[in-house]
Amino acid sequence: MTIEAPNQTLLAEIEAFLERHDISASRFGTLAMGNPSFVLRLRGGANLTSESIVRARAWMAAYKPPKPRRASGNEPRASAA
């Protein structure tokens, strides 16, 4: 296994996560790592520490999608003509 293998594996996991949860790469980086460029750098071949890999995976495992917003009841009503 090459040194790039863990990074490529993590990148594949992140790409699937982004697709599944409809989250942008920069939002993922900001929320998970405090760095909006995290995924872009990973896509570009950046090497990660084992701590970063563990942190990203832990964040994905703990992620709870926001509940869909429901109508507030404040939408304008159609007037009867």
C-alpha positions in Angstrom: 0.0 0.0 0.0 1.4 3.4 -0.9 1.3 6.4 1.3 -1.4 8.0 -0.9 -3.8 5.1 -0.4 -5.2 6.3 2.9 -5.7 9.8 1.4 -7.4 8.4 -1.7 -9.6 6.1 0.4 -10.7 9.0 2.6 -11.3 11.2 -0.5 -13.6 8.5 -1.9 -15.4 8.4 1.4 -15.8 12.1 1.5 -17.0 12.4 -2.1 -19.7 9.8 -1.4 -20.6 11.6 1.8 -20.9 15.0 -0.1 -23.2 13.4 -2.7 -25.3 11.5 -0.1 -25.9 14.6 2.0 -25.8 17.3 -0.7 -23.1 19.2 1.1 -20.5 21.3 -0.8 -16.8 20.5 -0.4 -16.1 23.8 1.2 -18.9 23.4 3.7 -17.7 20.0 4.6 -14.2 21.3 5.1 -15.4 24.2 7.3 -17.7 22.0 9.5 -15.5 19.0 9.8 -12.0 20.4 9.8 -12.3 24.2 10.3 -10.8 24.6 6.8 -12.9 25.3 3.7 -10.1 24.3 1.5 -9.7 20.8 3.1 -11.4 18.8 0.3 -9.9 20.9 -2.5 -6.4 20.3 -1.0 -7.1 16.6 -0.6 -8.4 16.4 -4.2 -5.1 18.1 -5.2 -3.0 15.4 -3.6 -2.2 16.9 -0.2 -0.9 14.5 2.4 -2.8 14.2 5.6 -1.8 13.3 9.1 -3.4 10.2 10.6 -5.0 12.6 13.1 -6.7 14.5 10.2 -8.0 11.2 8.7 -9.4 10.1 12.0 -11.0 13.5 12.6 -12.7 13.6 9.2 -14.1 10.1 9.6 -15.3 10.7 13.1 -17.1 13.9 12.0 -18.8 12.0 9.1 -19.8 9.2 11.5 -21.3 11.6 14.0 -23.0 13.8 11.4 -26.8 14.3 11.9 -28.5 15.9 8.8 -30.6 19.0 9.6 -34.3 18.3 9.7 -36.2 19.6 6.7 -37.7 23.0 7.4 -41.4 23.0 7.5 -43.7 25.8 6.5 -43.9 28.4 9.1 -47.5 29.4 8.3 -46.4 32.9 7.4 -46.5 32.5 3.7 -48.9 34.9 2.0 -52.3 33.4 1.2 -53.8 33.5 -2.2 -56.6 36.0 -2.3 -60.0 34.9 -3.3 -61.0 36.6 -6.5 
